[in-house]
Amino acid sequence: MKRICILIILLFAFIACSSSNKNPVDLKNVNVEPGSDLNLVLEKVKTEEAEIFAPATYKMALEKHQEYMKDNKNDLTAVVGLYKETLKKVEGVKQSIPNVLEARIDAIKVGANKETVKFKDAEEDLLDITGDVESKGKLNKSKSDKLALQYRSIELTLIKEKYLKESQKALDECHKLGGMELAPVTMKEAKKYYDEVFTLIERDRYNDKAIGPKSKEALFMAQRALSIILDIKKMNSESKEATVLRYEKLFENISKTLEIADIRNKSFFEQHEEINEYINSLFKAGRNINVEKTQMNDQLTSLKEVVGELSKKEKIRNIITDIQKELTLSEAEIYQQEERLIIRLTGLKFVSGQADLNENHQLFLSKVGEVIKKLGKSVVIIEGHTDALGNETVNQELSTKRANAVRDFFISKTYLMDELSSSAGFGDTRPIASNKTALGRSQNRRVDLVITILEL
């Protein structure tokens, strides 16, 4: 009798354990302080689905947690430790069933959930497998492989539903209306498109680039079949004359829209040909108009560009006139070079061999600087030049120093922006007069401001 009692107790214990695996407990009734160590580990427990992948250990941790909630004298460290142990178990179980995990994730990605009957069954099988691995440390490979196939099958079914649900719905409606008898050729064609997508999904379910367009074609053909069948049924419900008059009315409406003369005295074929020819002539005329329009737009664009260039040049000429009112010819010569402005600083006379700016130089450059300021946002290149007397290298260095000196002065007085200005020395390589005469050499010793006004 005692043995029987023990066996009954063990049996009930086994049933209870099995039941706990099938219906895992959750954390809904557990209160946790946000930000605590326990809260962090619980978040991980939820994310890793511990109730599925380590149900027994998870249950122990949850019970310990509930005990702690009833009596705060219990050690919270033990609760956290049990949850961490649960996570270790989860990791071990997951490592033993990678194929199942991957298949399950893929099924969930395409919409599998607990509302799906087959998915619910698969989840119960998963609990059986994870429970065995957790408690016994053994994996039934045959069961896990079978479960992976279950998840793959669910995934495949959902992918087919995604791409073929509407097509299937239209084809089912065709069958209900007797489509195979009324329009066998059309039905066969629609079914062919459907089967092509079905086969493509079976062969390469993740090839969305191929499946997507094909599934749209299949849907179109299924809807076309349904439309034809509905038309046939309508024809069958009316007299032949009524059918002809109905289609005649369609052609008549098209003719009126296109403003074609009444052609009802011709056969449908002739009416169709005439309407088609007229539409083609409209398209041809439209294409010619588009060509002419494009050509005119191109010409207009070119004209606008020319006008824009002329406008800029005219503005520069006006600017030159304004500058000439402020700077005398002995101070500066002003030139226009396409859309650029050249100010030659004839009033800036350096001592031979030197690049220093004296007080007179600075007064003169301040006057020029005020002129530059009025031009608005501009890119300014300051070029230094020398005559041909002396060493070429020395002349190059001297011209660079003079250009730099002028630029530095303009920047220091905020007449120029550092990022929109630069300086360069050209030595005696760009003479504007003969170096054989004193006058010519004097003209060659110069500083030019090359200005591009950005906001004309």
C-alpha positions as CSV (number, residue, x, y, z in Angstrom):
1,M,0.0,0.0,0.0
2,K,2.8,2.3,0.9
3,R,4.5,1.7,-2.5
4,I,1.2,2.4,-4.3
5,C,0.9,5.8,-2.5
6,I,4.5,6.7,-3.4
7,L,3.9,5.8,-7.0
8,I,0.7,7.9,-7.1
9,I,2.6,10.9,-5.6
10,L,5.4,10.5,-8.2
11,L,2.8,10.3,-10.9
12,F,1.1,13.5,-9.8
13,A,4.5,15.2,-9.5
14,F,5.4,14.2,-13.1
15,I,2.0,15.5,-14.4
16,A,2.6,18.8,-12.5
17,C,6.0,19.2,-14.1
18,S,4.7,18.4,-17.5
19,S,1.8,20.9,-17.0
20,S,4.3,23.6,-16.0
21,N,6.2,23.0,-19.2
22,K,3.1,23.2,-21.3
23,N,1.8,26.3,-19.6
24,P,4.9,28.3,-18.5
25,V,4.5,30.9,-15.8
26,D,5.1,34.5,-16.6
27,L,6.2,37.7,-14.8
28,K,2.9,39.6,-15.0
29,N,2.3,39.5,-11.3
30,V,5.9,40.3,-10.3
31,N,6.8,43.8,-9.1
32,V,10.3,45.1,-9.8
33,E,11.9,48.4,-9.1
34,P,13.0,50.1,-12.3
35,G,16.7,50.4,-12.8
36,S,17.6,47.7,-10.2
37,D,19.9,44.8,-10.9
38,L,16.9,42.5,-10.7
39,N,15.0,44.6,-13.2
40,L,17.9,44.3,-15.7
41,V,18.2,40.6,-15.4
42,L,14.4,40.2,-15.7
43,E,14.4,42.2,-18.9
44,K,17.0,39.8,-20.3
45,V,14.9,36.8,-19.1
46,K,11.9,38.1,-21.0
47,T,13.9,38.9,-24.1
48,E,15.5,35.4,-24.2
49,E,12.1,33.8,-23.6
50,A,13.3,31.8,-20.6
51,E,9.8,30.4,-20.0
52,I,10.2,28.5,-23.2
53,F,13.9,27.6,-23.3
54,A,14.5,26.8,-19.6
55,P,11.0,26.4,-18.2
56,A,11.9,24.4,-15.0
57,T,14.7,26.7,-13.9
58,Y,12.6,29.7,-14.8
59,K,9.8,28.4,-12.6
60,M,12.1,27.9,-9.7
61,A,13.4,31.5,-10.0
62,L,9.9,32.9,-10.3
63,E,8.8,31.0,-7.2
64,K,11.8,32.3,-5.3
65,H,11.0,35.8,-6.4
66,Q,7.4,35.5,-5.3
67,E,8.6,34.2,-1.9
68,Y,10.8,37.3,-1.6
69,M,7.9,39.5,-2.4
70,K,5.9,38.0,0.4
71,D,8.7,38.2,2.9
72,N,11.4,40.9,2.2
73,K,13.6,39.2,4.8
74,N,14.6,36.7,2.1
75,D,17.8,37.4,0.2
76,L,17.3,39.2,-3.1
77,T,20.7,38.1,-4.2
78,A,19.5,34.5,-4.3
79,V,16.6,35.6,-6.6
80,V,18.9,37.4,-9.0
81,G,21.3,34.4,-8.9
82,L,18.5,32.0,-9.9
83,Y,17.4,34.2,-12.8
84,K,21.0,34.4,-14.0
85,E,21.2,30.6,-13.7
86,T,18.1,30.5,-15.8
87,L,19.8,32.6,-18.5
88,K,22.7,30.2,-18.5
89,K,20.4,27.3,-19.0
90,V,18.6,29.2,-21.8
91,E,22.0,29.8,-23.5
92,G,22.9,26.1,-23.2
93,V,19.5,24.9,-24.6
94,K,19.6,27.4,-27.5
95,Q,23.1,26.2,-28.4
96,S,21.8,22.7,-28.7
97,I,19.0,23.5,-31.2
98,P,20.4,26.1,-33.6
99,N,18.4,24.7,-36.6
100,V,15.1,25.0,-34.6
101,L,15.9,28.5,-33.4
102,E,16.7,29.7,-36.9
103,A,13.5,28.1,-38.4
104,R,11.4,29.5,-35.6
105,I,12.7,33.1,-36.0
106,D,12.2,32.9,-39.8
107,A,8.6,31.8,-39.2
108,I,7.9,34.6,-36.8
109,K,9.4,37.1,-39.2
110,V,6.7,36.3,-41.8
111,G,3.9,36.6,-39.3
112,A,3.7,33.3,-37.3
113,N,2.2,33.8,-33.9
114,K,0.3,31.9,-31.2
115,E,-2.9,32.6,-32.9
116,T,-1.7,30.3,-35.8
117,V,-2.8,26.8,-34.9
118,K,0.2,25.0,-36.4
119,F,2.5,27.5,-34.8
120,K,0.9,26.9,-31.4
121,D,1.3,23.1,-31.8
122,A,5.0,23.7,-32.8
123,E,5.5,25.8,-29.7
124,E,4.2,23.0,-27.5
125,D,6.6,20.5,-29.2
126,L,9.4,23.1,-28.6
127,L,8.6,23.1,-24.9
128,D,8.9,19.3,-24.8
129,I,12.3,19.4,-26.4
130,T,13.7,22.3,-24.3
131,G,12.3,20.7,-21.2
132,D,14.2,17.5,-21.9
133,V,17.4,19.3,-22.8
134,E,17.2,21.4,-19.6
135,S,16.4,18.6,-17.2
136,K,18.2,15.7,-18.8
137,G,20.9,17.4,-20.8
138,K,19.9,15.2,-23.8
139,L,18.6,16.2,-27.1
140,N,16.3,14.1,-29.2
141,K,17.8,14.9,-32.6
142,S,15.0,13.4,-34.5
143,K,12.4,15.4,-32.7
144,S,14.4,18.7,-33.1
145,D,14.9,18.1,-36.8
146,K,11.2,17.4,-37.2
147,L,10.3,20.6,-35.3
148,A,12.6,22.6,-37.5
149,L,10.8,21.3,-40.5
150,Q,7.5,22.2,-38.8
151,Y,8.6,25.8,-38.4
152,R,9.9,25.9,-42.0
153,S,6.6,24.5,-43.2
154,I,4.7,27.3,-41.3
155,E,7.1,29.9,-42.8
156,L,6.5,28.6,-46.3
157,T,2.7,28.5,-45.9
158,L,2.7,32.1,-44.7
159,I,5.0,33.3,-47.6
160,K,2.6,31.6,-50.0
161,E,-0.3,33.3,-48.3
162,K,1.4,36.6,-48.6
163,Y,2.0,36.4,-52.3
164,L,-0.9,34.2,-53.4
165,K,-3.8,34.8,-51.1
166,E,-5.6,37.3,-53.3
167,S,-4.9,35.3,-56.4
168,Q,-6.3,32.1,-54.7
169,K,-9.3,34.1,-53.6
170,A,-10.1,35.2,-57.2
171,L,-9.5,31.7,-58.6
172,D,-11.8,30.2,-55.9
173,E,-14.5,32.6,-56.9
174,C,-14.0,31.6,-60.6
175,H,-14.5,27.9,-59.6
176,K,-17.7,28.8,-57.7
177,L,-19.0,30.5,-60.8
178,G,-18.2,27.5,-62.9
179,G,-15.2,29.0,-64.5
180,M,-13.8,25.7,-65.8
181,E,-16.9,25.2,-68.0
182,L,-17.4,28.8,-68.9
183,A,-13.8,29.9,-69.7
184,P,-11.5,26.8,-69.6
185,V,-8.7,28.5,-71.7
186,T,-8.7,31.6,-69.5
187,M,-8.8,29.6,-66.3
188,K,-5.9,27.4,-67.5
189,E,-3.8,30.4,-68.3
190,A,-4.6,32.0,-64.9
191,K,-3.7,28.7,-63.1
192,K,-0.5,28.6,-65.0
193,Y,0.6,31.9,-63.7
194,Y,-0.5,30.9,-60.2
195,D,1.5,27.7,-60.4
196,E,4.6,29.5,-61.5
197,V,4.6,31.6,-58.4
198,F,3.8,28.6,-56.2
199,T,6.8,26.7,-57.7
200,L,9.1,29.7,-57.4
201,I,8.3,30.1,-53.7
202,E,8.8,26.4,-53.2
203,R,12.2,26.7,-54.9
204,D,13.5,30.0,-53.6
205,R,11.1,31.5,-50.9
206,Y,13.4,34.5,-50.1
207,N,13.7,35.7,-53.7
208,D,11.3,38.6,-53.3
209,K,12.7,40.4,-56.4
210,A,11.5,37.5,-58.6
211,I,8.4,36.5,-56.6
212,G,7.0,40.0,-56.1
213,P,6.5,40.8,-59.8
214,K,5.4,37.3,-60.7
215,S,2.8,37.3,-58.0
216,K,1.4,40.6,-59.3
217,E,1.1,39.0,-62.8
218,A,-0.7,36.0,-61.2
219,L,-3.1,38.2,-59.5
220,F,-3.8,40.1,-62.7
221,M,-4.5,36.9,-64.6
222,A,-6.8,35.6,-61.9
223,Q,-8.7,38.8,-61.7
224,R,-8.9,38.8,-65.5
225,A,-10.3,35.3,-65.5
226,L,-12.9,36.3,-63.0
227,S,-13.9,39.4,-65.0
228,I,-14.3,37.3,-68.2
229,I,-16.4,34.7,-66.4
230,L,-18.7,37.4,-65.0
231,D,-19.0,38.8,-68.5
232,I,-19.9,35.4,-69.9
233,K,-22.5,34.8,-67.2
234,K,-24.0,38.2,-68.0
235,M,-24.1,37.3,-71.7
236,N,-25.8,34.0,-70.9
237,S,-28.5,35.9,-69.0
238,E,-29.4,38.2,-71.8
239,S,-30.3,37.9,-75.5
240,K,-27.6,38.0,-78.2
241,E,-29.0,41.3,-79.5
242,A,-28.8,42.8,-76.0
243,T,-25.2,41.8,-75.7
244,V,-24.3,43.3,-79.1
245,L,-26.2,46.5,-78.3
246,R,-24.4,46.8,-75.0
247,Y,-21.0,46.6,-76.7
248,E,-22.1,48.9,-79.4
249,K,-22.9,51.4,-76.7
250,L,-19.3,51.1,-75.4
251,F,-17.9,51.9,-78.8
252,E,-20.3,54.7,-79.3
253,N,-19.2,56.3,-76.0
254,I,-15.6,56.0,-77.0
255,S,-16.3,57.6,-80.4
256,K,-18.1,60.5,-78.7
257,T,-15.2,61.1,-76.3
258,L,-12.8,61.1,-79.2
259,E,-15.2,63.3,-81.2
260,I,-15.3,60.8,-84.1
261,A,-18.3,60.7,-86.4
262,D,-21.0,58.1,-85.7
263,I,-19.6,54.8,-86.9
264,R,-22.3,52.4,-85.6
265,N,-23.1,51.4,-89.2
266,K,-19.9,49.5,-89.3
267,S,-18.9,46.1,-87.8
268,F,-17.3,46.0,-84.4
269,F,-14.0,45.1,-86.0
270,E,-14.1,48.1,-88.4
271,Q,-15.1,50.4,-85.5
272,H,-12.2,49.1,-83.5
273,E,-9.8,49.6,-86.3
274,E,-11.0,53.2,-87.0
275,I,-10.9,54.1,-83.3
276,N,-7.4,52.6,-83.0
277,E,-6.1,54.5,-86.0
278,Y,-7.4,57.7,-84.6
279,I,-5.9,57.2,-81.2
280,N,-2.5,56.3,-82.9
281,S,-2.7,59.6,-84.8
282,L,-3.3,61.5,-81.6
283,F,-0.3,59.8,-80.0
284,K,1.9,60.7,-83.0
285,A,0.7,64.3,-82.9
286,G,1.4,64.4,-79.2
287,R,4.9,63.0,-79.7
288,N,5.6,65.7,-82.3
289,I,4.3,68.4,-80.0
290,N,6.5,67.0,-77.2
291,V,9.6,67.1,-79.5
292,E,8.8,70.7,-80.5
293,K,8.2,71.6,-76.8
294,T,11.6,70.0,-75.9
295,Q,13.4,71.9,-78.6
296,M,11.7,75.2,-77.6
297,N,12.6,74.5,-73.9
298,D,16.3,73.9,-75.0
299,Q,16.3,77.1,-77.0
300,L,14.7,79.0,-74.1
301,T,17.3,77.6,-71.7
302,S,20.1,78.7,-74.0
303,L,18.6,82.1,-74.4
304,K,18.2,82.5,-70.6
305,E,21.9,81.6,-70.2
306,V,22.9,84.1,-72.8
307,V,20.7,86.8,-71.2
308,G,22.2,85.9,-67.8
309,E,25.7,86.2,-69.1
310,L,24.9,89.5,-70.8
311,S,23.2,90.7,-67.6
312,K,26.3,89.8,-65.5
313,K,28.6,91.6,-67.9
314,E,26.4,94.6,-67.9
315,K,26.4,94.7,-64.1
316,I,30.2,94.4,-64.0
317,R,30.4,97.4,-66.5
318,N,28.2,99.4,-64.1
319,I,30.3,98.4,-61.2
320,I,33.5,99.5,-63.0
321,T,31.8,102.9,-63.7
322,D,31.0,103.2,-60.0
323,I,34.6,102.3,-58.9
324,Q,36.1,104.8,-61.4
325,K,34.2,107.5,-59.6
326,E,35.9,106.5,-56.3
327,L,39.4,105.7,-57.5
328,T,41.3,107.9,-59.9
329,L,43.2,106.6,-62.9
330,S,46.5,107.4,-61.1
331,E,45.3,105.2,-58.2
332,A,43.8,102.2,-60.1
333,E,43.1,100.9,-63.5
334,I,39.9,98.9,-63.8
335,Y,39.4,96.1,-66.4
336,Q,36.7,93.6,-67.2
337,Q,37.8,90.0,-68.0
338,E,34.7,88.0,-68.9
339,E,32.8,87.9,-65.6
340,R,35.8,88.9,-63.5
341,L,36.9,92.4,-62.4
342,I,40.6,93.4,-62.5
343,I,41.7,96.3,-60.3
344,R,45.3,97.2,-61.0
345,L,46.7,99.1,-58.1
346,T,48.7,101.8,-60.0
347,G,48.8,103.9,-56.9
348,L,50.7,101.3,-54.9
349,K,54.4,102.0,-55.4
350,F,56.9,99.8,-53.5
351,V,60.4,100.7,-52.7
352,S,62.7,98.7,-55.0
353,G,63.5,95.3,-53.5
354,Q,61.0,95.8,-50.6
355,A,57.5,94.5,-49.7
356,D,56.8,96.6,-46.6
357,L,53.7,98.7,-46.5
358,N,54.3,102.3,-45.3
359,E,51.7,104.7,-44.0
360,N,50.8,106.1,-47.4
361,H,50.4,102.5,-48.7
362,Q,48.0,101.7,-45.9
363,L,45.9,104.8,-46.5
364,F,45.6,104.0,-50.1
365,L,44.8,100.4,-49.5
366,S,42.1,101.4,-47.0
367,K,40.5,103.4,-49.7
368,V,40.6,100.4,-52.1
369,G,39.3,98.2,-49.3
370,E,36.2,100.2,-48.9
371,V,35.6,99.8,-52.6
372,I,36.0,96.0,-52.3
373,K,33.6,95.9,-49.4
374,K,30.8,97.5,-51.5
375,L,31.1,94.7,-54.0
376,G,29.6,92.2,-51.5
377,K,30.6,88.6,-51.2
378,S,33.5,88.1,-53.6
379,V,36.4,85.8,-54.2
380,V,39.6,87.9,-54.5
381,I,43.0,86.8,-55.8
382,I,45.9,89.2,-55.1
383,E,48.6,88.9,-57.7
384,G,52.1,90.3,-57.3
385,H,54.4,91.1,-60.2
386,T,57.9,92.5,-60.7
387,D,60.1,93.8,-63.5
388,A,62.8,91.7,-65.1
389,L,65.8,93.3,-63.4
390,G,67.6,91.1,-61.0
391,N,67.5,87.4,-60.2
392,E,64.4,85.4,-61.2
393,T,64.2,83.6,-57.9
394,V,64.5,86.9,-55.9
395,N,61.8,88.5,-58.1
396,Q,59.5,85.5,-57.5
397,E,59.9,85.7,-53.8
398,L,59.5,89.5,-53.8
399,S,56.3,89.4,-55.8
400,T,54.9,86.8,-53.4
401,K,55.8,88.9,-50.4
402,R,54.2,92.0,-51.8
403,A,51.0,90.1,-52.7
404,N,50.9,88.5,-49.2
405,A,51.4,91.9,-47.6
406,V,48.5,93.4,-49.4
407,R,46.2,90.4,-48.6
408,D,47.3,90.5,-44.9
409,F,46.4,94.1,-44.7
410,F,43.0,93.7,-46.3
411,I,42.2,90.8,-43.9
412,S,43.4,92.6,-40.8
413,K,41.1,95.5,-41.6
414,T,38.2,93.1,-42.5
415,Y,38.0,94.2,-46.1
416,L,38.5,90.6,-47.1
417,M,37.5,87.2,-45.8
418,D,40.4,84.8,-45.2
419,E,38.5,81.9,-46.8
420,L,37.5,83.8,-49.9
421,S,40.9,85.3,-50.7
422,S,44.3,84.2,-51.7
423,S,47.6,85.6,-52.9
424,A,50.2,84.6,-55.5
425,G,53.5,85.9,-56.8
426,F,54.5,85.6,-60.5
427,G,57.8,87.5,-60.5
428,D,58.6,88.8,-63.9
429,T,56.8,86.1,-65.8
430,R,53.7,88.2,-66.7
431,P,54.9,91.6,-68.0
432,I,52.4,94.1,-69.3
433,A,55.0,96.4,-70.8
434,S,58.6,96.4,-72.0
435,N,61.3,95.8,-69.4
436,K,63.8,97.7,-71.6
437,T,62.5,101.1,-70.5
438,A,62.2,102.6,-67.0
439,L,58.5,103.4,-67.7
440,G,57.8,99.8,-68.8
441,R,59.6,98.3,-65.8
442,S,57.6,100.7,-63.5
443,Q,54.3,99.4,-65.1
444,N,55.4,95.8,-64.6
445,R,56.0,96.3,-60.9
446,R,52.4,96.0,-59.9
447,V,49.8,94.4,-57.7
448,D,46.5,93.2,-59.4
449,L,43.2,92.3,-57.6
450,V,41.4,89.7,-59.6
451,I,37.8,89.7,-58.3
452,T,34.9,87.3,-58.9
453,I,31.7,88.8,-57.5
454,L,29.6,85.9,-56.2
455,E,26.2,87.7,-55.9
456,L,25.7,89.6,-59.1
